[in-house]
Amino acid sequence: MTLKVDIRKLSFINEMAKVGTNGVADNLSKLTGEDARMEVTKTNFIDVDDIQSQLDAGKRVGVRVRLLDEPHGHILVLFPESSAKKITALMLRDVVDDMGNVSGKMARSAVEEMGNMMASGFIDGWADVLGRAIDTAAPQLVYAPAGDIVVRTAGLGGDDLALFFDSNLTVPSYQIEAEIYAFPDLEEFVSMVNEIEPQPA
């Protein structure tokens, strides 16, 4: 099977990124009652061997979600530690008056819930574009330097390339940074993209 994408279909990859992040923003808007926005600033295929050199050494916390249906693989949603603290405040604002009393377990749970919510919105967007349901396994919390998480996740699928979405997430009362990486089975992913019929203008 070829990994060549029909050049007429390249726009679908950007469309999938856009639809996926719109799903993230919709879920966050429902959670916060504010107009959340998530914009993809760059979409590209990146060589797994080059990932670590392109990421800063800072630690990330987030979730890894395994896709149980085509295009299989994993979705990673990662937050810098500073954003993780804001997420904890956001998720627990109606439960806890003093954030200083929040335990590590509660903070991890809050970040896991947010990451899963974002991953679900993203995957639902993909499912809409592809015209099929995509079921997922339970999210797995991850915490390590960004490069380590990304390389380890890429190794689970055995592909040399990953889809990288550089994105900006804005919730008016909270400035949260997030990174989304997609590690679909590339043969399945390319086959599915090539099967998409362009809509008439």
Secondary structure by P-SEA (a helix, b strand, c coil): ccccccccaaaaaaaaaaaaaaaaaaaaaaacccbbbbbbcbbbbbcccccccccccbbbbbbbbbbccccccbbbbbbcaaaaaaaaaaaacccccccccccaaaaaaaaaaaaaaaaaaaaaaaaaaacbbbbbccbbbbbccaaaaaaaaaaaacccbbbbbbccccccccbbbbbbbbbcaaaaaaaaaaacccccc
